[in-house]
Amino acid sequence: MSVLMFCNNTDAPEGGAPPPSERRYNAIKSSGGTCCRLICALKPETERIELCESITELHKRFHQPQPAPSVIVLAIGTQQTLNGLLSIKELFDGIPVIVVLVGRDAGVERQTYLLGPRYVGHANGNFEDVITVLVNLISR
């Protein structure tokens, strides 16, 4: 089973984008280590985790000739990120979505449900709830 994980990288330095390996590292470290903690928590439960760090990369992933992921995990921290995901939500049709909210913005939390997630969790814990939902979705 594969899990597609989206973690937006908002830490791009001025003066251009960093090289891909540095961008990936920044995406994993962004949002207070949420992505890194999620990957560590999800890894024992999945065969493969794909990480997308931008809306563009996520969009391109769904237009490549490869199998759809079993589950999509979206880490959302800002209204801008949520708006970008809402603009491509039709790509997620038929795939269970789990959302992990990085901040406590009430507007983002309310609008997150427009993505049609199976579960919405928060990044302030150890992700036991997210892991439980993920295991249940994969075992179906």
DOKESE-799885 format. One record per residue: y, z, x of N, C-alpha, C in turn. Coordinates in steps of 0.1 Angstrom, whole numbers, plus 5000, padded with zeros to 4 digits. Atoms other than C-alpha are relative to their C-alpha. Layout:
BEGIN
YZXYZXYZX/...
This chain:
BEGIN
498850005008500050005000501250005009/498850004992503449925013501250054991/498849955006506750095005501249935007/498850054995510049925008501150104999/499049905001512750165017501449945004/498650054998516550095015500850125004/499049904995518950305036501249935005/498850074996522450175039500650055013/499449964987523950175074501549984998/498550005001527650265070500650045013/499449954988528050365106500249895010/499850114991528650025121501450025008/498749974992531250065150500949884998/499050115000534449865150499849905011/500250104990534549545169498849924999/501250085002531449385155498850084997/501349935003527949475145499250035013/500849974989525649645169498849915001/501250075000522449485181499050054990/500949965011519549495156499350135003/500749874997517649785174501050114998/499049895002520849995174500450014985/499849995015521549905137498950074993/501249935006518050015128500150155003/499949864996518550345147501150074992/498949945008521950405130499650014985/500449995014520450335096499150114997/501049895002517650585101500850135002/499349874998520150845114501150024989/498949985009522750785087499750094989/500149925012523351005057499350145004/500549874996522551325076498550005003/501450014996519151205087499149984988/500850025012517951135051498949905002/501150114999516150815060498950055010/501049964990514450965090499150114994/500849905007513251265069499149934990/500850075011512151035041498849925007/501150084993510150805066498950105004/501049904995508451115081499250054989/500749955011507551245047499149904993/500850105007506350915033498949945008/501050074991504350785063498650044998/501449975002501150985057499449944987/500550055013500950845021500049854999/500050155001501450475029499449945012/500550084989499950205050501249945008/499050074993503250045058501450034993/498749985005506950125054500949895006/499050104996509549845055501450074998/498749945002513149955061501049895000/498850095001516149755049501250085001/498849924997519549865060501349954993/498850065006521849645040499649934987/500350075012522049485006499649865003/500350144996521949145023498649995005/501450004994518749235042499050024989/500949985011517149365010499949884991/500150135008518049044991499249905007/500850104992516648835019498550035000/501449965000513449035019499249954988/500750045013512648944983500049844999/500050145000513248574991499149945011/500950044989510648565019498649994994/501350015005507048455013499150115005/500949894997505348795015499850084988/500349935012503749024990501150104997/499049905005505949254969499550135004/500449864997505949614979499450074988/500649925011504049864959501050094993/498949915005507050094955501249985008/498750014993510750074964500650144999/499349874999512550384976501449975005/498650034997516350354975500850135003/499149884997518550614993501449954997/498750045005521950594976501050115002/499049894997525050784988501449974995/498750045004528050584976500049914988/499950105011529350394946499949865004/500050144995529750084967498549965003/501450034998526050104977499349984987/500650015013525050154941500449874993/499550125006527149864929499349885007/500850114994525449634955498649994995/501350005005522049744944499949954985/500050045014522949694907500149854999/499850155000523949334916498749925003/501250074997520449254928498850074993/501049925007518449484904498949924994/501150085006516549194889498949975010/501150024990514649154922499050114999/500949895001513049494915499150004988/500850005013511549394881498550005003/501549994998507949494879499650095011/500349914988508149724910500550144997/499549865003508350104905501150035011/498949964991511650234920500250154999/499649864998512350584933501350005007/498649994994515950674940500150145006/499749884994516950944964501550005002/498649994999520551054960500450085012/499649944988522251144992501250104998/498849915003525451294978499950064986/499949945013526451484947501149944991/499050075008528751224931499449984985/500550015014528251264893500049864994/500050145005529350904886498949925006/501150084993526850764911498650054993/501249955006524150994896499849944986/500150065014524850874860499649855001/500250155000524950504869498749965007/501350024994521750534890499049954991/501050035011519750514858500049854996/499950145004520950154853499049925009/501050064992518450064881498650014994/501349985006515650174859499050075009/501049944991514050414884498950084992/501149925005510750594877500350155003/499749864997512150904894501450005008/498849984992515551024908499950145006/500049874993515451294935501350025008/498949974992517951454958499650025014/500350004986518151444996500250145006/499749874995518751814999498750095002/501249924998515151925000499049945010/501050054990511851845018499349884994/500550125007511051554994498650024995/501349985006507851714980499949934986/500050075013508851584946499949855001/500150154997509451234959498649965004/501350044995506151234977499050014988/500949995012504351354945500149884991/499850125008505851074925499549885007/500450114993505150824952498549995000/501550005000501450924955499549964986/500450045013501150894917500249854997/499750145003502750554916499049915008/500950084992500550424945498650004995/501449985004497350554930499749934987/500250075013497850354897499449875002/
